[in-house]
Structures are given as C-alpha cells and as structure tokens.
Amino acid sequence: MITSFSAASRSAGPADRRVPVAVSASDPISHEGAVSQLRRHPGIELREESGPGTVALLVEDALDEAVLTRLRRIVRSEGARAVLVVGTMRENELLDVVECGVAAIVWRREATAERLVQAVLAASRGDGDLPADLLGRLIQQVGTLHRSAAGRSGGPVLGLTPREVDVLRLVSEGLDTGEIAGKLSYSERTVKNVMHGLTTRLHLRNRAHAVAFALREGYI
C-alpha cells in the first residue's frame, strides 16, 4: 500500500526547494528500504553523501559507541542535521543521543514513509521530533539530573530570558515553529531568531538539546 504524502507535501514547500537527504544504514536491506520510502516524496532530493545543509538519516538496530561517534561527526564536522531511526535505545543512551545533536528520532517499528518524511522535514527546519514516549523519558531523565544537582547549585549558571523560556516550554510540548509563533503572537522569524540566539550562546546542538538544558537548569 502506498502511503499518502499530502500533509507532508504541503509542509515541504515548492519542488525547487527540496530537502537534500543522505541515507546510511547498518545493512543494505534497511538502506534500500529507507531510500525507497523517501524517494516517492517530491520535497526530498536523495544524495550520496551528507554535508552542510543536508539531512543525514541513519538507520540502526541499536546504539553503540561507533554510532554515537558517527552522529557527532555528522553534526559537528559535516554540518548536517541528523535523523536517527533506531530499533532499541537504553535509558542511559537518550541524553547521549540528544547531546550528539540528533534533531529527530524515529522508532524502526514506526518508520512508515510518512513518519520518515515528517522527521526529515522537521530536522531540515531545525525543529525537534521525538516520539512521545522518548520525550517523556527525556523529561524524566533531565528532571532527575536537575534534582540531584539542586543541592550543589544556588541557581542556573547561565540565564535564559523570559522570551526564551516561553519558546522552549512550547518546544517541549512538541509544537513546531509556526504553532509557537501563533501561541505567542510572534512571527516565525522571531521564534527562529530566539532559538538560534540561545543555542548559539549556550553552545547547544539543537532544539532537543536546548529543552534538555532548560529542564536540567529548572526553567521548565
């Protein structure tokens, strides 16, 4: 059955602004499956290699240090945005993945064509995209870290402005840039500028990392 891409296509924009995507996988069947799923979408242009301005989609059964190293290289050295499709993830690996700079995570069991496109387009916009169960686990983990550090710190080391806190709170609820702009009566450009300013100032990798920071420091 061919999945409908109508909703995702509307968010992708004109065909001449297609998102460049490079797929890598731990086995050839997974690679060809992901490529086949993405190839049918008019807003995506498949590439052989990742690099600045591309979205790198990695398909893995599980995480190990080699995968984490690859993720760090994709984001920090190659300048790409990373989407991770993974079968399993241990509790202690989630923060590691977020801090590597991964923009979106998709469970392999949920990796339909529509779900992959949604994650790729979110990453290309600079938005985060985590499954609901992982977002809950991230909040719980960072909350635990914050509570354990509360006795050792008199307050946040680096400050966030009220505007940044408002934006991050909505990001943590899963809203995208347009929805955040509507909620706060800002323009989308303002929301993007707020996110860019705080991630640059605090040396954060992406929106998920920014939410983790805000939770750890007790802002949200």
VOGU-3710 file (C-alpha; in Angstrom, 3 decimals, decimal comma):
1> mitsfsaasr> 0,000/0,000/0,000  1,390/3,408/-0,938  1,245/5,932/1,884  -0,336/9,316/1,204  2,047/12,243/1,437  -0,498/15,042/1,104  0,053/16,596/4,541  3,831/16,268/4,406  3,924/17,668/0,872  2,148/20,838/1,949
11> sagpadrrvp> 4,796/21,455/4,591  7,676/20,737/2,241  7,253/23,814/0,093  7,849/24,160/-3,646  9,615/21,369/-5,521  12,573/23,640/-6,260  13,308/23,840/-2,508  13,685/20,138/-1,974  15,430/18,869/1,140  18,718/17,041/0,406
21> vavsasdpis> 18,854/13,760/2,327  21,652/11,191/2,622  20,703/7,748/3,961  23,069/5,357/5,694  22,215/2,065/7,374  23,867/-0,873/9,057  22,661/-3,267/6,343  21,751/-2,937/2,641  18,116/-4,010/3,075  17,460/-1,237/5,609
31> hegavsqlrr> 19,252/1,258/3,381  17,218/0,385/0,303  14,007/0,356/2,325  14,562/3,873/3,656  15,633/5,164/0,234  12,527/3,648/-1,342  10,281/5,253/1,271  11,818/8,706/0,794  12,228/8,607/-2,994  8,492/8,921/-3,604
41> hpgielrees> 8,222/12,264/-1,833  8,520/15,293/-4,165  10,037/17,500/-1,460  13,091/15,288/-0,920  16,252/15,017/-3,009  18,384/11,969/-2,219  22,151/12,441/-2,020  25,034/10,003/-1,763  26,905/11,944/0,949  25,866/14,167/3,846
51> gpgtvallve> 27,271/17,647/4,276  26,337/21,225/5,148  22,638/21,842/4,532  21,743/18,156/4,209  19,759/15,875/6,471  21,590/12,637/7,306  19,223/9,761/8,074  20,838/6,852/9,942  19,072/3,501/10,309  20,389/1,311/13,140
61> daldeavltr> 19,153/-1,645/15,176  20,740/-0,361/18,372  23,262/2,186/19,593  26,920/1,693/20,350  29,910/3,993/20,610  30,577/3,747/16,867  27,060/5,011/16,083  27,375/7,857/18,590  30,723/8,828/17,085  29,171/8,843/13,620
71> lrrivrsega> 26,323/11,050/14,847  28,736/13,545/16,383  30,762/13,670/13,167  27,639/14,242/11,049  26,545/17,228/13,120  29,808/18,772/14,268  32,182/18,100/11,381  29,964/17,602/8,348  27,461/20,325/9,281  24,427/18,148/8,551
81> ravlvvgtmr> 21,279/17,612/10,595  20,817/14,083/11,861  17,729/11,881/11,979  18,145/8,575/13,806  15,931/5,569/13,043  16,636/3,003/15,746  15,212/-0,280/16,969  16,055/-0,029/20,654  17,619/2,515/22,977  18,651/2,102/26,592
91> enelldvvec> 17,684/4,711/29,190  21,248/5,941/29,611  21,692/6,460/25,860  18,933/9,012/25,296  20,783/12,038/26,652  23,911/10,929/24,781  21,961/10,938/21,517  20,424/14,346/22,195  23,793/15,825/23,102  25,303/14,427/19,891
101> gvaaivwrre> 22,998/16,852/18,091  20,341/14,492/16,733  17,358/16,531/15,582  14,797/13,720/15,283  14,394/10,121/16,411  12,071/7,529/14,872  11,468/4,020/16,169  12,115/1,422/13,469  8,739/-0,169/14,194  7,080/3,185/13,390
111> ataerlvqav> 9,214/4,058/10,346  6,496/4,365/7,718  7,145/6,550/4,703  5,014/9,322/6,187  6,775/9,165/9,553  10,234/9,291/7,943  9,286/12,289/5,815  7,858/14,068/8,862  11,113/13,594/10,771  13,294/14,657/7,823
121> laasrgdgdl> 11,282/17,823/7,180  11,300/18,712/10,886  15,083/18,292/11,007  15,520/20,404/7,865  13,590/23,247/9,536  15,658/22,984/12,705  12,724/21,557/14,656  12,964/18,599/17,002  10,893/15,443/16,502  10,906/12,817/19,248
131> padllgrliq> 8,395/10,013/19,814  6,081/10,807/22,727  7,497/8,015/24,889  11,058/9,238/24,334  10,120/12,838/25,115  8,632/11,671/28,392  11,789/9,707/29,191  13,976/12,705/28,328  11,981/14,954/30,658  12,213/12,364/33,427
141> qvgtlhrsaa> 15,966/11,882/32,999  16,756/15,579/32,926  14,446/16,181/35,868  16,403/13,587/37,838  19,681/15,273/36,929  18,280/18,644/37,958  17,094/17,354/41,351  20,424/15,680/42,054  22,264/18,912/41,233  19,908/21,207/43,139
151> grsggpvlgl> 21,879/20,953/46,366  25,130/21,804/44,623  23,997/24,951/42,854  22,420/28,139/44,011  20,653/28,647/40,688  21,085/28,400/36,926  24,631/29,039/35,788  23,580/30,631/32,508  20,416/32,666/32,281  17,521/32,391/29,857
161> tprevdvlrl> 15,313/35,353/29,082  11,545/35,114/29,700  11,005/35,035/25,928  13,423/32,119/25,551  11,709/30,232/28,379  8,296/30,760/26,761  9,555/29,421/23,438  11,323/26,432/24,984  8,292/25,484/27,048  6,245/25,218/23,852
171> vsegldtgei> 9,051/23,330/22,096  8,988/20,820/24,972  5,264/20,332/24,316  6,003/19,279/20,737  4,895/22,454/18,904  6,617/23,429/15,668  7,810/26,919/14,716  4,514/28,040/13,199  2,478/26,802/16,159  4,814/28,500/18,640
181> agklsysert> 4,564/31,762/16,705  0,770/31,566/16,807  0,664/30,803/20,540  2,983/33,685/21,446  1,816/36,140/18,753  5,336/36,262/17,315  6,422/35,951/13,726  8,050/32,660/12,714  11,257/34,601/12,084  11,215/35,844/15,683
191> vknvmhgltt> 10,827/32,294/17,002  13,717/31,101/14,817  15,862/34,027/15,966  15,124/33,260/19,615  16,108/29,617/19,151  19,213/30,484/17,152  20,300/33,042/19,727  20,031/30,755/22,734  21,506/27,680/21,042  24,468/29,736/19,813
201> rlhlrnraha> 25,018/31,490/23,134  24,823/28,323/25,192  26,589/26,084/22,634  23,563/23,787/22,310  23,227/21,412/19,364  19,532/21,723/18,511  16,063/22,175/19,978  16,048/18,885/21,851  19,371/19,768/23,455  18,003/23,222/24,357
211> vafalregyi> 14,953/21,656/26,016  17,235/19,290/27,928  19,291/22,264/29,137  16,194/24,220/30,210  14,849/21,216/32,103  18,187/20,470/33,762  18,533/24,088/34,906  14,964/24,234/36,208  13,494/26,740/33,764  10,679/24,455/32,573
//
